[in-house]
């Protein structure tokens, strides 16, 4: 049997045709304030899903986060509160604005701890960026309550959570702005890409300016901006993928249900992202292993099953942030999670036989090592 990757995109004939149509048209990029027809088509579908007034497509999830912070006026001297258990882009965009990232701890479900957030707020705090880790929504009501008390802007890092809901509301509509990734392995992909959702008309205008060098009509720059545009080929791919999103989500949920049933009660292993008030899109299916994670991972590899650790080093302990003086920060749940999480395949491309192999292989590895 072929090796089973921990994640992979599903690209079909419709996506290929859409991309070829763009190539044939010769309009590979539309350098305008509004974006090209495929960009607008994708944005329209994302707006319908999320229920927001605006969606602004950009060329990566990192660009989405940076664009929002710039549009909100985050500047040197400001502080932005972020988790350390995340991809480093969440913190890097704060540095890119000249501001200071302030790291806080997480809960057992790997998402930002609202109590830790409250303790970290100072008079310099401009924004907070909760991350919906692995596609599972953070405690947004509690986070928004803390932010409202101190007039702090809330920016969702929803990179992995397109289609997830929190108490009936889509992620990306729970804050001033939501930032999604369309990276190759995400729930919906454009290869590389991102999107920003907001209900704020003025903010949406600034977002479109930032993604297009601050220009509306060309050479009339009125706001600091960059080339963060999403190319038409990428937008075509993402637009067709949006039409398949419902099927993707159902497959991920079905696969996660199977894994949950097969792996329930395994000694030394637990799944922590489950609550009746929110839906998980299962971008990743992640288990907390009590011990011997490396041995379990090696056993899975030997059985032809991929797995991954997201993230083995918390952001504040990476070489960059260590040099900046962050490494001494005490974040006990973050440290514990980084040392014990393991993600196994749950993506919609899995066949039933492959899914069974994943479960059987994990159970065998657990019997030997946990």
C-alpha positions in Angstrom: 0.0 0.0 0.0 1.2 3.5 -0.8 2.3 5.8 2.0 -0.6 7.7 3.5 0.2 11.4 4.0 -1.0 13.3 7.0 -2.6 15.9 4.8 -3.1 16.5 1.0 -5.3 18.6 -1.2 -8.1 17.2 -3.4 -7.8 18.7 -6.9 -10.3 17.6 -9.6 -11.0 18.2 -13.2 -13.1 21.4 -12.5 -10.2 23.0 -10.7 -7.8 22.2 -13.6 -10.3 23.5 -16.2 -10.7 26.8 -14.3 -6.9 27.3 -14.0 -6.5 26.5 -17.7 -9.3 29.0 -18.6 -7.3 31.7 -16.8 -4.1 30.8 -18.6 -6.0 30.9 -21.9 -7.5 34.3 -21.2 -4.1 35.8 -20.7 -5.4 37.8 -17.6 -3.2 36.1 -15.0 -3.4 39.0 -12.5 -5.8 41.9 -12.1 -3.9 44.7 -10.5 -7.0 46.7 -9.4 -8.6 47.8 -6.2 -11.5 45.4 -6.7 -9.5 42.4 -8.0 -10.2 40.3 -11.1 -13.3 38.3 -11.9 -12.1 35.1 -10.3 -11.0 36.9 -7.2 -14.4 38.5 -6.9 -16.1 35.1 -7.5 -14.1 33.5 -4.7 -14.8 36.5 -2.4 -18.5 36.3 -3.1 -18.7 32.6 -2.2 -16.7 33.1 0.9 -19.0 36.0 1.9 -22.1 33.7 1.5 -20.5 31.0 3.7 -19.3 33.3 6.4 -22.2 35.8 6.4 -19.9 38.8 6.5 -20.3 42.0 4.5 -16.8 41.8 3.1 -14.2 39.2 2.1 -10.8 40.4 0.8 -8.7 37.9 -0.9 -4.9 38.1 -0.5 -1.9 36.0 -1.5 -1.3 34.1 1.8 -2.6 33.7 5.3 0.4 35.6 6.6 -0.5 38.5 4.3 -4.0 38.4 5.6 -2.8 38.8 9.2 -0.3 41.6 8.3 -2.8 43.4 6.2 -5.3 43.5 9.0 -2.8 44.8 11.6 -1.7 47.5 9.2 -5.3 48.5 8.4 -6.0 48.7 12.2 -3.0 51.0 12.6 -0.8 48.7 14.8 2.5 50.5 15.2 5.7 50.7 17.2 4.9 50.9 20.9 1.8 48.8 20.6 1.4 45.3 22.1 -0.5 42.5 20.4 -1.4 39.4 22.5 -0.9 36.1 20.8 -0.5 32.4 21.7 2.9 30.8 21.4 1.3 27.4 20.4 0.8 28.4 16.7 2.6 28.8 13.4 5.1 31.6 13.8 3.4 33.9 11.3 0.9 34.8 14.0 3.6 36.6 16.0 5.9 37.6 13.0 3.2 39.9 11.6 3.3 41.8 14.9 7.0 42.3 14.6 6.5 43.3 11.0 4.4 46.3 12.2 7.1 47.3 14.7 4.9 46.2 17.6 5.6 43.8 20.5 4.0 40.3 20.5 2.9 39.3 24.0 2.7 35.5 24.4 0.0 33.9 26.6 -0.7 30.3 27.5 -3.4 28.0 26.1 -6.0 25.6 27.5 -6.0 21.8 27.2 -7.8 22.2 23.8 -4.7 24.1 22.5 -6.5 27.4 22.1 -5.8 30.7 23.9 -6.7 30.8 27.6 -9.1 33.8 28.2 -7.9 34.1 31.8 -4.3 34.4 30.6 -5.4 37.0 28.1 -7.0 39.1 30.8 -3.8 39.0 32.9 -1.7 40.1 29.9 -3.6 43.2 29.0 -1.8 46.5 29.5 -2.3 50.1 28.5 -0.3 49.4 25.4 -2.4 46.5 24.2 -3.8 47.3 20.8 -5.1 43.9 19.6 -5.4 40.2 20.4 -5.1 37.4 17.9 -6.8 34.1 19.1 -6.0 31.2 16.8 -8.6 28.5 16.0 -6.0 25.7 16.3 -6.4 22.6 14.0 -9.8 23.9 12.8 -11.3 24.1 16.3 -12.8 27.4 17.5 -11.3 29.3 20.5 -13.4 30.6 23.4 -14.5 33.7 21.5 -17.2 35.0 23.9 -14.8 35.1 26.8 -12.1 36.6 24.6 -14.4 39.2 23.2 -15.6 40.1 26.7 -12.0 40.8 27.8 -11.3 42.8 24.7 -14.5 44.9 25.0 -13.6 45.9 28.6 -10.4 47.5 27.4 -11.3 48.5 23.8 -8.9 46.0 22.3 -9.4 44.9 18.6 -9.9 41.2 18.0 -8.4 39.5 15.0 -9.1 35.8 14.4 -6.3 33.7 13.1 -8.8 31.4 11.3 -6.1 30.0 9.0 -7.2 26.4 9.6 -10.9 26.8 10.4 -12.8 27.7 7.3 -16.3 26.3 7.8 -16.1 25.9 11.6 -18.7 27.4 13.8 -18.8 28.7 17.4 -22.2 28.8 19.0 -23.8 28.9 15.6 -21.6 31.6 14.0 -18.9 30.9 11.5 -15.3 31.6 12.5 -14.2 34.8 10.8 -17.4 36.6 11.8 -16.6 36.6 15.5 -14.2 39.6 15.6 -13.2 42.8 13.9 -11.6 40.7 11.1 -11.0 37.0 10.4 -7.9 35.7 8.6 -7.9 32.5 6.6 -5.2 30.6 4.8 -5.7 28.9 1.4 -2.3 27.1 1.6 -1.9 23.8 -0.3 -3.1 21.5 2.5 -5.8 23.8 4.0 -9.6 22.9 4.0 -9.9 25.0 0.7 -6.7 25.6 -1.3 -5.5 28.0 -3.9 -1.9 26.7 -3.6 -0.9 29.8 -1.8 -3.4 32.3 -0.8 -5.5 33.9 2.0 -8.6 35.8 2.7 -9.9 38.4 5.3 -13.5 38.7 6.4 -15.1 41.7 8.1 -18.4 43.5 8.6 -16.6 46.9 8.9 -17.0 48.9 5.7 -14.1 51.3 6.5 -11.8 48.6 7.5 -12.6 46.6 4.3 -11.6 49.7 2.3 -8.3 49.9 4.0 -7.7 46.2 3.6 -8.2 46.5 -0.2 -5.8 49.5 -0.2 -3.1 47.6 1.7 -3.3 44.6 -0.6 -2.8 46.8 -3.7 0.0 49.2 -2.8 -2.5 51.7 -1.3 -3.9 52.4 -4.8 -7.5 52.7 -6.0 -7.1 53.9 -9.6 -3.4 53.3 -10.1 -0.5 55.5 -9.0 -2.7 57.3 -6.5 -1.4 55.6 -3.4 -3.2 56.8 -0.4 -2.2 54.2 2.3 1.0 52.2 2.9 0.5 48.9 1.1 2.1 46.0 -0.6 1.5 43.6 -3.5 -0.7 41.2 -1.5 -3.0 40.4 -4.4 -4.3 36.9 -5.1 -3.5 35.9 -8.7 -6.4 35.0 -10.9 -5.1 31.4 -11.4 -5.1 30.9 -7.6 -8.5 32.5 -7.2 -9.9 30.2 -9.9 -8.7 27.2 -8.0 -10.0 28.5 -4.7 -13.4 29.5 -6.2 -14.0 25.9 -7.5 -12.8 24.5 -4.2 -15.4 26.6 -2.4 -18.1 24.7 -4.4 -16.7 21.5 -2.9 -16.4 22.7 0.6 -19.5 21.0 2.0 -18.3 17.7 0.7 -14.8 18.2 2.1 -16.2 19.1 5.6 -18.5 16.1 5.6 -15.7 13.8 4.7 -13.4 15.2 7.4 -16.2 14.9 10.0 -16.9 11.3 8.9 -13.3 10.4 9.1 -12.8 12.0 12.5 -15.9 10.2 13.8 -14.4 6.9 12.7 -11.0 7.7 14.3 -12.7 8.8 17.5 -14.7 5.6 17.8 -11.7 3.4 17.0 -9.2 5.2 19.3 -11.5 5.9 22.2 -10.1 4.8 25.5 -6.6 4.1 24.3 -4.4 4.3 27.4 -2.0 7.2 27.3 -3.8 9.0 24.4 -6.5 11.6 24.5 -8.4 13.9 22.1 -9.1 17.3 23.7 -11.0 19.3 21.1 -14.7 18.5 21.6 -17.5 20.7 22.8 -21.2 20.7 21.9 -21.3 24.5 21.3 -18.8 24.5 18.4 -18.1 22.5 15.2 -14.6 21.3 14.3 -13.6 21.2 10.7 -10.8 18.7 11.5 -8.1 20.4 9.4 -6.0 18.1 11.7 -6.9 15.3 14.0 -4.5 15.7 16.9 -4.0 13.5 19.9 -2.1 14.2 23.2 0.2 11.3 23.9 1.4 10.7 27.5 4.8 9.4 26.5 7.0 8.1 23.7 5.6 10.3 20.9 8.7 9.8 18.8 8.4 6.1 19.0 4.7 6.1 18.1 5.5 8.4 15.1 8.3 6.1 14.0 6.0 3.0 14.2 3.4 4.8 12.1 5.9 5.6 9.5 7.1 2.0 9.4 3.5 1.0 8.8 3.1 3.5 5.9 1.1 6.1 7.8 2.2 9.8 7.9 1.9 11.9 11.0 3.1 15.3 12.1 3.9 17.5 15.1 2.3 20.9 15.0 4.3 22.6 16.6 7.4 20.9 18.3 8.8 24.3 19.4 6.6 27.0 20.8 7.1 30.3 19.0 8.6 32.1 22.0 11.4 29.4 22.2 12.4 29.5 18.6 15.9 30.9 17.9 14.5 34.3 16.6 12.3 34.9 19.7 14.9 33.6 22.0 17.3 36.2 20.7 14.6 38.8 21.4 14.4 37.7 25.0 11.2 35.8 25.0 12.5 32.3 25.8 12.2 32.7 29.6 8.4 33.2 29.4 6.7 30.5 31.4 3.8 28.9 29.5 3.3 25.5 31.0 0.3 24.2 29.0 2.0 25.4 25.8 5.2 23.6 26.7 3.4 20.4 27.6 1.3 20.4 24.4 4.4 21.0 22.2 6.0 17.9 23.8 3.0 15.6 23.4 0.8 16.3 20.4 0.7 14.2 17.3 -1.5 14.7 14.3 -2.7 11.7 12.2 -4.4 11.6 8.8 -8.1 12.7 8.6 -8.2 14.5 5.2 -11.0 13.9 2.8 -8.8 12.1 0.3 -8.6 9.0 2.5 -10.3 5.8 1.3 -12.0 3.6 3.9 -9.2 1.1 3.6 -6.6 3.9 4.3 -8.6 5.2 7.2 -8.7 1.7 8.7 -5.0 1.4 8.2 -4.5 4.6 10.1 -6.5 3.4 13.0 -5.1 -0.1 13.1 -1.5 1.3 12.9 -2.1 3.7 15.7 -3.6 1.1 17.9 -0.7 -1.2 17.3 1.8 1.6 18.0 -0.1 2.5 21.2 -0.1 -1.1 22.5 3.7 -1.2 22.1 4.7 2.3 23.3 1.9 4.0 25.4 
